[in-house]
Amino acid sequence: MARESREVVFVDGVRTPFGKAGSLYAETRADDLVVNCIRELMRRHPQLPAERIDEVAIAATTQIGDQGLTIGRTAALLAGLPRSVPGYSIDRMCAGAMTAVTSVASGIAFGAYDVAIAGGVEHMGRHPMGEAVDPNPRIVAEKLVDPSALVMGSTAENLHDRFPAITRDRADAFAVLSQQRVAAAYRHGVIQESLVTVATRSAELGWGLATADEPPRPGTTKEALASLKTPFRPHGRVTPGNAAGLNDGATAALVAAEDTAAELGLPAAMRLVSFAFAGVDPEVMGVGPIPATERALRLAGLSVDDLGAFEINEAFAVQVLAFLDHFGIDDSDGRVNPYGGAIALGHPLASSGVRLMIHLARTFREHPEVRYGLTTMCIGLGMGGSVIWENPHHRDAGSPVPSALPVQPKGGAQ
Ligand SMILES: CC(C)(COP(=O)(O)OP(=O)(O)OC[C@H]1O[C@@H](n2cnc3c(N)ncnc32)[C@H](O)[C@@H]1OP(=O)(O)O)[C@@H](O)C(=O)NCCC(=O)NCCS
């Protein structure tokens, strides 16, 4: 049977405000965070009949308790999608949501789906990193990896060792920039447009509404960061200020075949160009985005100079700076994380991939002169993931689908 690959578009992405682990969402279930995102996507796109959704792929790193029970399926049922809509779970640690997107996108390109929901959740308050893991003793006994490879902050210290030009001073300066950019993005309403308000409950405080991210520290100064301790190594360089924190949150995105989006009148915020995952030494997992990006560029027939916008997950400042040094990009280049990143916003592991895509989609909308952009992230146990996107608003991109992103007023179909 003759088969043609189909173009895939990122229609829209939403997320819950991110909380500090076990704070804002202490008494909110992880699966309910996902449900909020799915329902918000449906509310924003009433022209999409729920029965047209062919798959729901939701990522979580710790797939137990309220993040277990095949959360893609349970969240779909809980969100009120028809029972005919299937779902599944994904795990690639920090790149869970990114892998959810590339997985459903592959299914769309193959012709198995027309429209899918992809996202991720991590409630690090309810499920601390490493909960219930049982690493095979061979991993350490046979020195398959150094024990430091299992502690992400230690891998970041290892990266500082490998690249001495990346000083603590540079890492702290980058962290300040992230905080300043998030503060500016909030001032301009950039962040708010992708947030779904979440009702929170606290036995002590009663009901509340989460409407903004909890982790940002807009007043952050380099002087304050310089005084912070280095929890992963005495006299190290990684601090709570230049690392992403421990957070709770969820994301979800609508991904569709470009022809189906046109048929249903769904907007196209980004067109998928290529994606790649790569493995590196687990002890320095932070370099993962470098070979992943090189491979994604090769697959796309592009060079890094063709990329006009970069969304690099800020698990640790050192790992972003290693990427920038490799590609000869300045620490404060305005094309990189223009609305800030995980150091300020937080990084609920498996949810963050879609958060990067949301930010890139906004950059594309603001900058029609940008044709290609990148979302990339490092991944525990030594991996990187990269997705290259094309801007449908670019004048040469020839988009056959409407490019405006309609935001429906609250109180619509729910
Ligand atoms: C680094 C880490 C251990 C810090 O955890 P923590 O101690 O709970 O962090 P806190 O938010 O309490 O911050 C610690 C201190 O730094 C201070 N601090 C943090 N950010 C700051 C900032 N931007 N400016 C000034 N002070 C700051 C806090 O006020 C706090 O001070 P205190 O001890 O006097 O109260 C934790 O965030 C972590 O493990 N991050 C990495 C997560 C990870 O590995 N993700 C996966 C990536 S692959």
The ligand as an SDF file (V2000), in Angstrom:
LIG
                    3D

 48 50  0  0  0  0  0  0  0  0999 V2000
   19.0590   22.6750   44.2840 C   0  0  0  0  0  0  0  0  0  0  0  0
   18.0250   22.0430   45.2320 C   0  0  0  0  0  0  0  0  0  0  0  0
   18.6720   20.9010   46.0120 C   0  0  0  0  0  0  0  0  0  0  0  0
   17.5810   23.1620   46.2030 C   0  0  0  0  0  0  0  0  0  0  0  0
   16.5490   22.6630   46.9780 O   0  0  0  0  0  0  0  0  0  0  0  0
   15.9990   23.4460   48.2340 P   0  0  0  0  0  0  0  0  0  0  0  0
   17.0560   23.5470   49.2770 O   0  0  0  0  0  0  0  0  0  0  0  0
   14.6940   22.8320   48.5890 O   0  0  0  0  0  0  0  0  0  0  0  0
   15.7720   24.8860   47.6110 O   0  0  0  0  0  0  0  0  0  0  0  0
   15.1600   26.1690   48.2810 P   0  0  0  0  0  0  0  0  0  0  0  0
   14.1630   26.7550   47.3460 O   0  0  0  0  0  0  0  0  0  0  0  0
   14.7290   25.9040   49.6940 O   0  0  0  0  0  0  0  0  0  0  0  0
   16.3970   27.1450   48.2830 O   0  0  0  0  0  0  0  0  0  0  0  0
   17.4790   26.9590   49.1820 C   0  0  0  0  0  0  0  0  0  0  0  0
   17.9290   28.3200   49.6610 C   0  0  0  0  0  0  0  0  0  0  0  0
   18.3500   29.0860   48.5220 O   0  0  0  0  0  0  0  0  0  0  0  0
   17.6490   30.3120   48.4880 C   0  0  0  0  0  0  0  0  0  0  0  0
   17.4240   30.6850   47.0980 N   0  0  0  0  0  0  0  0  0  0  0  0
   16.9590   29.8790   46.1080 C   0  0  0  0  0  0  0  0  0  0  0  0
   16.8440   30.5960   44.9670 N   0  0  0  0  0  0  0  0  0  0  0  0
   17.2350   31.8400   45.2530 C   0  0  0  0  0  0  0  0  0  0  0  0
   17.3240   33.0260   44.4880 C   0  0  0  0  0  0  0  0  0  0  0  0
   16.9880   33.0640   43.1950 N   0  0  0  0  0  0  0  0  0  0  0  0
   17.7680   34.1400   45.1010 N   0  0  0  0  0  0  0  0  0  0  0  0
   18.1060   34.1300   46.3990 C   0  0  0  0  0  0  0  0  0  0  0  0
   18.0410   33.0260   47.1890 N   0  0  0  0  0  0  0  0  0  0  0  0
   17.6010   31.9030   46.6060 C   0  0  0  0  0  0  0  0  0  0  0  0
   16.3610   30.0390   49.2310 C   0  0  0  0  0  0  0  0  0  0  0  0
   15.8040   31.2200   49.7480 O   0  0  0  0  0  0  0  0  0  0  0  0
   16.8050   29.1130   50.3130 C   0  0  0  0  0  0  0  0  0  0  0  0
   17.3910   29.8910   51.3370 O   0  0  0  0  0  0  0  0  0  0  0  0
   17.1950   29.4470   52.8940 P   0  0  0  0  0  0  0  0  0  0  0  0
   17.8400   28.1090   53.0120 O   0  0  0  0  0  0  0  0  0  0  0  0
   17.8780   30.5490   53.6240 O   0  0  0  0  0  0  0  0  0  0  0  0
   15.7120   29.3930   53.0850 O   0  0  0  0  0  0  0  0  0  0  0  0
   16.7930   21.5150   44.4700 C   0  0  0  0  0  0  0  0  0  0  0  0
   16.0700   22.5890   43.9350 O   0  0  0  0  0  0  0  0  0  0  0  0
   17.1910   20.5620   43.3410 C   0  0  0  0  0  0  0  0  0  0  0  0
   17.5060   19.4140   43.5930 O   0  0  0  0  0  0  0  0  0  0  0  0
   17.1440   21.0540   42.0850 N   0  0  0  0  0  0  0  0  0  0  0  0
   17.4810   20.2180   40.9330 C   0  0  0  0  0  0  0  0  0  0  0  0
   16.2680   19.4670   40.4790 C   0  0  0  0  0  0  0  0  0  0  0  0
   16.6280   18.4330   39.4500 C   0  0  0  0  0  0  0  0  0  0  0  0
   17.5920   17.6930   39.5840 O   0  0  0  0  0  0  0  0  0  0  0  0
   15.8340   18.3570   38.4010 N   0  0  0  0  0  0  0  0  0  0  0  0
   16.0880   17.4380   37.3310 C   0  0  0  0  0  0  0  0  0  0  0  0
   17.0150   18.0580   36.3810 C   0  0  0  0  0  0  0  0  0  0  0  0
   17.6590   16.8870   35.2680 S   0  0  0  0  0  0  0  0  0  0  0  0
  1  2  1  0
  2  3  1  0
  2  4  1  0
  2 36  1  0
  4  5  1  0
  5  6  1  0
  6  7  2  0
  6  8  1  0
  6  9  1  0
  9 10  1  0
 10 11  2  0
 10 12  1  0
 10 13  1  0
 13 14  1  0
 14 15  1  0
 15 16  1  0
 15 30  1  0
 16 17  1  0
 17 18  1  0
 17 28  1  0
 18 19  1  0
 18 27  1  0
 19 20  2  0
 20 21  1  0
 21 22  1  0
 21 27  2  0
 22 23  1  0
 22 24  2  0
 24 25  1  0
 25 26  2  0
 26 27  1  0
 28 29  1  0
 28 30  1  0
 30 31  1  0
 31 32  1  0
 32 33  2  0
 32 34  1  0
 32 35  1  0
 36 37  1  0
 36 38  1  0
 38 39  2  0
 38 40  1  0
 40 41  1  0
 41 42  1  0
 42 43  1  0
 43 44  2  0
 43 45  1  0
 45 46  1  0
 46 47  1  0
 47 48  1  0
M  END
$$$$
